[in-house]
């Protein structure tokens, strides 16, 4: 009996089983106005700042790909500890994304204090904003707790960079339990948003880079050179990831890749690598297939390594832990 009890305890303590506690109606009784409040705030914010959707989607990835969706990206650094937010790859995360999460948290805390986690707010806001700009409905569940740790040193190697080889990018996604097919679908998030010139400067100002020859539409490259001429002096200079429908979530990103309009080196590589090319072709031809694949992959990412029970907390403020003494 003792061995059975021990096995049962281990089973019930398994993080994979704990994820079963997530549900779409998690806050129905404890915070019934949560969904309505969230939708209203993200709607107002997106209207006022149209890049909010792309920024929040990026914030979602930078949080969830590092130890799961636990709002660790939202924690501000202190004199004693440098958080994920200040890792080099996170310096360009947009302020509007952080702002919309703060607004939702503030409003929800007034209605139901200490109930809704920042991690659930980030996941819910991302879902609503993707739909708002034309993307698929993502079936998300709630019940996450916020992390008790945010460490800059845990970021490197968890997030893909534009100048990485396709082998490296695939390995990063696979280490997170994501297939090549899911990776190609998730990269479709580049259909909205923008990238800073420094992230693709080598493609437009050099004939080749470390990943091989650059093959970009010549006219497109020429316009980008004009746009980014002073990028070393103005680090905020940027270009839309999708030059044709930058504010609409659609499959134009994949169509662009096939015609030399991929902004980043990783975009170009994914369109011509033997492991990914057929998927790019599929999603370029069939938007429904892309939407279905993207929604399912997003759901999978949102439920990976979820913190529940004593593994986390519901932060009163998203940028600091509850035991923060100042």
C-alpha angles and dihedrals in degrees: 000000000000092000091048091051091049092049091049091050091051091047093050090047093053112119089220091059093043088060087067086074089073113101139169091238097044094127099037093110103022098046110006094172094054098100095043092048093048094049093048094051096046090047092053092044095048091051091050095042112023094192091063093095094055092043094051092047089053091047088053092055094045089052101040099042089059109067094324135290099318105129091248088136090064096059115106120227120253131203087263101042135034109213132211089263090071097049111122095249091054098053092094096051106128122252093224090066093054090043096056091051091050091050093051093046092050093050094045093048089057091054101039115005121213094003112096118060124224089234091058090047092053092048093046094046092050091051093050095045094050090054092044093060094048103276130130126284109261114208103222128179128209137218103093123143124219120255124262091210135054114173126173090210092064094063105069113094094019097083127055120238125211094243097051121113118252089248090058095046093049091049091053092053093043091052086059091052095257124134127226089254091053090047093054090049093049093048084062085081083087087079085090132037135031143266129222117250093244089065093063104020093112090060096055103033099039129054091228142358137205093288097057137267121351114238109186129147102271096225091047091050091049092053091048091052089055092047095047099038092118099033093125089060097037109042091184093067108121146160134217115263089223110040095193107044104012096159098044126080103226140119095273090108091069093045089052092054092058091056101044098266097119107130101200128051089238089055091055092046094052091055095056107029112110091231095055109022096088091053091050089051091049095050092044090057099036119042092179091058090051093048092049093048093045094050093049093047091049091052090051093050092047092057098044117116094350116187114227136163115003092349089084147002141229102253118220088210121028094219098056142035120255093246093053110134099190 
